[in-house]
């Protein structure tokens, strides 16, 4: 018996139909079906703009245990406990949807999805579903909660520019304590990354829309430019790649994170390819090949540099994933670029690599 009194379904493109219990919004949605092995942090996961266009399976069996808190926004406009202003996923699949029980719980998971118009299904064998994806690769599908689906049309995740849904339409400024600026090219930046940059520099953080040109960036006289995370296929973002190359001509230090790492790779002549099922977790190891140190990091990406031969020109290998040899970071010392595939701020996750923000600060302050 479903506690919301209606069924939910997941229709996969290979013809598989998975039945469960619907919760959240009575709706249906298309998406690329992916999974995360994160054991906590679902408020941050569901609001990460990198998940736009995707139906997320959470591997951990109980989801919703501590509810959803009220949004906490700092005085300079940075969200402290979510990664964006709303849920970004297209749908949610869990083994068991639970009621929240914590002092600061404001909404249940069901109420939060309902408020945001997002369908969810529970009572699903998520282990079997994840094994299928690990074997076959990510798969496109439709999630339905409380609604019968009659006509199923095609959906091509790789052909859609999802940054048009996650990038701000106008410039956003987070005022700092010093009269200097860092510009973020915002294709769907996590607020945890914004906070990590702000806490490191205390400069004004200026977020410009994803498709901004170089003049839109340079007019703020930035000390550094950050190309941050975001959703979708980086090979579609020709304008952003051109902007990255144009910024390089001004010899301004650049930090690339996740999608920004991929954009920089393409701008400098490297290759980015689709991964079989991606990295989505808060406990992925990376090895710093320069120092030999290893770190546990947060990841959310379905594209990447799959081997060192796809590295950009004149870049020095920095980080690799020991599980599959994916290139997780590179450095171009001449052009003053740091580029990482993982999330240095790790929200949710460990704080092993927040020092990357400080390394970027040193590059800016030393002028080399």
Residue pairs with C-beta under 8 A, 6 or more apart in sequence:
2 8
2 21
2 22
2 123
3 21
3 23
4 21
4 22
4 23
4 110
4 146
6 21
6 22
6 26
6 145
6 146
7 19
7 20
7 21
7 22
7 146
8 19
8 20
8 21
8 22
8 23
8 119
8 120
8 121
8 122
8 143
8 144
8 145
8 146
9 17
9 18
9 19
9 20
9 121
9 142
9 143
9 144
9 149
10 17
10 18
10 20
10 33
10 55
10 93
10 121
10 124
10 129
10 141
10 142
10 143
10 144
11 17
11 141
11 142
11 143
11 144
11 149
11 152
12 18
12 33
12 139
12 140
12 141
13 139
13 140
13 141
14 136
14 139
16 132
18 121
18 124
18 129
20 93
20 121
20 122
20 123
20 124
21 97
21 121
21 122
21 123
22 119
22 120
22 121
22 144
22 145
22 146
23 97
23 109
23 110
23 113
23 120
23 121
23 122
23 145
24 92
24 109
24 110
24 112
24 113
24 114
24 118
24 119
24 120
24 145
25 113
25 114
25 116
25 117
25 118
25 119
25 145
26 119
26 145
26 146
26 147
27 117
27 118
27 119
27 144
27 145
27 146
27 147
28 119
28 142
28 143
28 144
28 145
28 147
28 149
29 55
29 90
29 91
29 118
29 119
29 142
29 143
30 90
30 140
30 141
30 142
30 155
31 53
31 54
31 55
31 89
31 90
31 91
31 140
31 141
31 142
31 143
31 155
31 157
32 53
32 54
32 55
32 138
32 139
32 140
32 141
32 157
32 302
33 54
33 55
33 57
33 93
33 133
33 138
33 139
33 140
33 141
34 51
34 54
34 55
34 56
34 57
34 133
34 138
34 277
34 278
34 280
34 302
35 56
35 57
35 58
35 59
35 126
35 129
35 130
35 133
35 277
35 280
36 45
36 56
36 57
36 58
36 59
36 280
36 281
36 300
37 59
37 60
37 280
37 281
37 283
38 45
38 58
38 59
38 60
38 280
38 281
38 282
38 283
38 348
38 349
39 60
39 282
40 60
40 282
40 348
41 282
41 347
41 348
41 349
42 58
42 63
42 64
42 109
43 68
43 69
43 81
43 82
44 81
44 82
44 83
44 190
44 192
44 347
44 348
45 51
45 56
45 58
45 348
46 56
46 87
46 88
46 89
46 92
47 82
47 83
47 84
47 85
47 86
47 87
47 88
48 83
48 84
48 88
48 190
48 229
48 300
49 83
49 84
49 88
49 166
49 187
49 188
49 189
49 190
49 229
49 230
49 231
50 88
50 188
50 190
50 229
50 230
50 231
50 258
50 259
50 300
50 301
51 88
51 89
51 231
51 300
52 88
52 89
52 90
52 162
52 165
52 166
52 188
52 231
52 232
53 90
53 157
53 160
53 162
53 165
53 231
53 232
54 89
54 90
54 157
54 231
55 89
55 90
55 91
55 92
55 93
55 141
55 143
56 89
56 91
56 92
56 93
57 93
57 94
57 126
57 129
57 130
57 133
58 92
58 93
58 94
58 126
59 126
59 127
59 130
61 95
61 96
61 126
62 95
62 96
62 98
63 92
63 94
63 95
63 96
63 97
63 98
63 109
64 94
64 97
64 98
64 99
64 100
64 108
64 109
64 110
65 98
65 100
65 101
65 102
66 100
66 101
66 102
66 105
67 99
67 100
67 101
67 102
67 104
67 105
67 106
67 107
67 108
67 109
68 100
68 105
68 106
68 107
68 108
68 109
68 111
68 112
69 81
69 104
69 105
69 106
70 104
70 106
71 79
71 81
71 82
71 85
72 79
72 80
72 81
73 79
73 80
74 80
74 195
76 174
76 175
76 176
76 198
77 172
77 174
78 174
78 191
78 194
78 195
78 198
78 205
79 85
79 191
80 191
80 195
82 191
83 190
83 191
83 192
83 347
84 166
84 188
84 190
84 191
86 116
87 112
87 113
87 116
87 118
88 166
88 188
88 231
89 118
90 118
90 143
91 118
91 119
91 120
91 121
91 143
91 145
92 113
92 118
92 119
92 120
92 121
92 143
93 120
93 121
93 122
93 124
93 126
93 129
93 143
94 120
94 121
94 122
94 124
94 126
95 122
95 123
95 124
95 125
95 126
95 127
96 122
96 123
97 109
97 110
97 120
97 122
98 109
99 108
100 107
100 108
100 109
107 115
109 120
110 120
113 119
113 120
119 143
119 144
119 145
119 146
119 147
120 143
120 145
121 143
121 144
121 145
132 139
133 139
133 277
134 276
134 277
137 276
137 277
138 276
138 277
138 278
138 302
140 155
140 156
140 157
142 149
142 152
142 155
157 232
157 233
158 233
158 274
159 233
159 236
160 232
160 233
161 232
161 233
161 236
161 237
162 188
162 230
162 231
162 232
163 187
163 188
163 210
163 211
163 230
163 231
163 232
163 237
163 240
165 231
166 187
166 188
166 210
166 230
166 231
167 186
167 187
167 188
167 209
167 210
167 211
167 230
168 186
168 207
168 209
169 209
170 209
171 206
171 207
171 208
171 209
172 186
172 206
172 207
173 204
173 205
173 206
173 207
174 194
174 198
174 204
174 205
174 206
174 207
175 204
176 198
176 201
176 202
176 203
176 204
176 205
177 202
178 201
178 202
178 203
178 204
179 204
180 201
180 203
180 204
180 223
181 203
181 204
181 205
181 206
181 220
181 221
181 222
181 223
182 197
182 201
182 203
182 204
182 205
182 206
182 222
182 223
182 224
182 225
182 226
183 206
183 207
183 208
183 217
183 220
183 222
183 224
183 225
183 226
184 194
184 197
184 205
184 206
184 207
184 208
184 225
184 226
184 227
184 228
185 208
185 210
185 212
185 217
185 225
185 226
185 227
185 228
185 240
185 243
185 260
186 207
186 208
186 209
186 210
186 228
186 230
187 210
187 227
187 228
187 229
187 230
187 231
187 237
187 240
187 259
187 260
188 210
188 228
188 229
188 230
188 231
188 259
189 207
189 228
189 229
189 230
190 228
190 229
190 343
190 345
190 347
192 343
192 345
192 346
192 347
193 226
193 228
193 229
193 257
193 343
193 344
193 345
194 205
194 207
195 345
195 347
196 344
196 345
196 354
196 357
197 205
197 226
197 357
198 205
199 357
200 357
200 358
200 360
200 361
201 223
201 357
201 361
203 223
206 220
206 222
208 216
208 217
208 220
209 216
210 230
210 237
210 240
211 239
211 240
211 243
212 243
213 239
213 243
213 246
214 243
214 246
214 247
214 249
214 250
217 225
217 243
217 247
218 247
218 250
222 252
223 252
223 253
223 364
224 252
224 253
224 254
224 255
224 360
224 363
224 364
225 247
225 252
225 253
225 254
225 255
226 254
226 255
226 256
226 257
226 260
227 240
227 244
227 254
227 255
227 256
227 257
227 259
227 260
227 261
227 263
227 264
228 257
228 258
228 259
228 260
229 257
229 258
229 259
229 260
229 300
229 343
230 258
230 259
230 260
231 259
232 259
233 274
233 303
234 259
234 262
234 263
234 266
234 272
234 303
235 266
235 272
235 303
237 263
240 263
241 263
241 266
241 267
242 267
244 254
244 263
244 264
244 267
245 267
247 254
248 254
248 267
248 335
248 337
251 335
251 336
252 336
253 336
253 337
253 338
253 360
253 363
253 364
254 264
254 335
254 336
254 337
254 338
254 339
255 337
255 338
255 339
255 356
255 357
255 360
256 262
256 263
256 264
256 337
256 338
256 339
256 340
257 340
257 343
257 344
258 300
258 301
258 340
258 341
258 342
258 343
259 301
260 339
261 329
261 339
261 340
261 341
262 272
262 301
262 303
262 304
262 305
262 341
264 312
264 337
264 339
265 271
265 272
265 305
265 310
265 311
265 312
265 330
265 339
266 272
266 312
267 312
268 312
268 313
268 314
268 315
268 332
269 312
269 313
270 305
270 310
270 311
270 312
270 313
270 315
271 305
271 310
272 303
272 304
272 305
272 310
273 303
273 304
273 306
273 310
274 302
274 303
275 301
275 302
275 303
275 304
275 306
275 326
277 302
278 301
278 302
278 303
278 304
279 299
279 300
279 301
279 304
279 321
279 326
279 341
279 342
280 299
280 300
280 301
280 302
281 298
281 299
282 298
282 299
282 346
282 348
282 349
282 350
283 296
283 349
283 350
284 296
284 297
284 298
284 299
284 321
284 323
284 342
285 294
285 295
285 296
285 297
285 321
285 322
285 323
286 294
286 295
286 297
286 319
286 320
286 321
286 322
286 328
286 329
286 342
286 353
287 293
287 294
287 295
287 319
287 320
287 321
287 322
288 294
288 295
288 318
288 319
288 329
289 317
289 318
289 319
289 320
290 316
290 318
294 322
295 350
295 352
295 353
296 349
296 350
296 352
297 328
297 342
297 343
297 344
297 346
297 349
297 350
297 352
297 353
298 342
298 343
298 345
298 346
298 347
298 348
298 349
298 350
299 341
299 342
299 343
300 343
301 341
304 326
304 327
304 328
304 341
305 311
305 326
305 327
305 330
305 341
306 325
306 326
306 327
307 325
307 326
307 327
308 317
308 320
308 325
308 327
310 327
311 317
311 327
311 330
312 330
312 332
314 332
314 334
314 335
315 330
315 331
315 332
315 337
315 339
316 330
316 331
316 332
316 333
317 327
317 329
317 330
318 328
318 329
318 330
318 331
318 338
318 339
318 340
319 327
319 328
319 329
319 330
319 340
319 341
319 342
320 326
320 327
320 328
321 328
326 341
327 341
328 340
328 341
328 342
329 338
329 339
329 340
329 341
329 342
330 339
331 337
331 338
331 339
332 339
336 363
336 368
338 356
338 359
338 360
338 363
340 353
340 356
342 353
343 349
344 353
344 354
344 355
344 356
344 357
345 354
345 357
346 352
346 353
346 354
